[in-house]
């Protein structure tokens, strides 16, 4: 025998729409009524139909997640954490990859989310005013990760401060020629995103504070991959005056940098220090010193902010710290070790 929602409504003494809202934990139902509906459903052995619930509430119970690229560790980690959080509250997830300017233009220029999702999480893309207006016109609540917008919930890291702290670690070890390996922005695509550019700003601030001049040759950019990091490090090693350390804007690029250094016969960290960003799982295996900014936690926070907004809450901006995790890839430069003048190391978190 199939138990209908009408039977639950009759048993609980409420309307059908109230049953749907109560069983889906949608706002607008008192705790007393919600409990009475849940007890009635349990007594009758009722299992809610997703399609019927969506029809009754006017919600799709689906959230869209938009990223610039899917095949990267950072995005996989944030998507996975956000998806788990959303599914725990009964939401399905749609994924959109905007890897080119054309894809981005088509996505924001058409009403493709209208009637398909209740909200959208935008990761590592800075939406413009018209793009945000497009989402609003489609009835979408919005949460941003790695970007900010007026009146919109967002999750971000102080990437400027994190970049500064990363370089300070290398400078305090005694390195004076510290390079930066950054993520290249393709023409107009914003693939590098806001956070990597902010890490570059932090790098430059640390140099200024240390009284060191910025050298363009020490700033190398490439695609965010092992191969891109390898190519950037190869260019640094053939500079007229090569650096002795590098701050790398992502761990994946840092892995490529380590590969080139070791193939060149250079010992890490005796001959060259490398510091990454993300705290990828392989950092522990490779002994990479890095900046940890709780990637999974950011995904969870973005999902929670979106859920809160969809349920009538006010948009909030959450800041997450980044902490230095010291492993085996950083040490004083060889000349300082020989002269025994290396400065003491900084603590892992400061």
C-alpha positions, 0 to 999 in steps of 0.5 A: 500500500502506497501512503500518500502525502494527503494521508500524512496531512490528514493525520497531522491536521495540516495542509499538504504544503505544510507537510512538504515544508516540514519534511524538507526542513524548509523555513516557515514551519514551527518546531511543534508542527514540524515534529507532529508532521514527522511523527505522522509520517513515521507512523504511516510509513510515508516516504516523501517523493522528491518530485512531489515535494519540489512541486509543493514547495516551488523549489527545485532542490538543486544547486549549481556549482560553477568553476573555471576548470574541473580537472584540478585538485583545488576545485575537486576538493572544494566541489566535493566538500560543498556537494556533501554539505548540500546533499546532507540537506536534500539538495542535488548538484549541477556542475558547470565548467567555464573554461573559456571566455565563450563558455562564460559568456554563454552561461551568464548570457542565457537563462539556463539556470531558470527553473533548474536550480535554486542557487549557485556557488561560483568558485574562483571566478569574479562575476561582473555586475551584469553577470550577477544581475543575470543570476538574480533575474533567474531567481538564483541565490548566490554564494562566492568562493575566492571572490567578493560581491556587494550584498552577496555571501562569500568565502575568502582567504587573506591571500595577500597576507598569506603570500607575505607570510610565505615570503617572510619565511624564506627571507627569515631563513636568509634568502635574498633572491626569492622568486615567484612562480604564478598562475598565468591568466589567459587573455580575458579568461581570468583562469588565474583568478583573484587569489593567485594575483593577491598572492603576488601582491603579498610577495611584492609587499614582503620584498618591499618590507625587507628593503629588496628591489623587485626584479621582473625576471624573478616573477615567472608565470605559467599554466596551473599544472605540474608542467607549468611549474616545471617550465617556470622553474626552468626559466628561473634557473637560466637567469643571469643571477638565479634565485635561491628560493621560490614561492609558488602560487599552487602546490601542483606548480610547486611539484613541477618546480621540485622535479626540475630542480632535482633533475638539474642535480640541485638538492632541495633544500640545500641548494634551493628552497621551495614553498607552495600553496594549498596543502595538497595531500602529496605535500606530506609525501614530497616534504613540501613546505606550503600554505594551508588554507583549508580547501575543503572547509572553504567548500563547506562554508560556501555551501552553508552560506548559500543554504542560509541565504536560500532560507532567508538569511542575510548574506555574510562574508567569511574570512579563512586564515592561511597557516604556514606548514613547514616541511623539508623543502625550505632551509637557509641558503648554502652560504649562510649555513657555511658561515653559521649566520642563518637567522632562526626559523619562524614558527609554523603559524604566525 
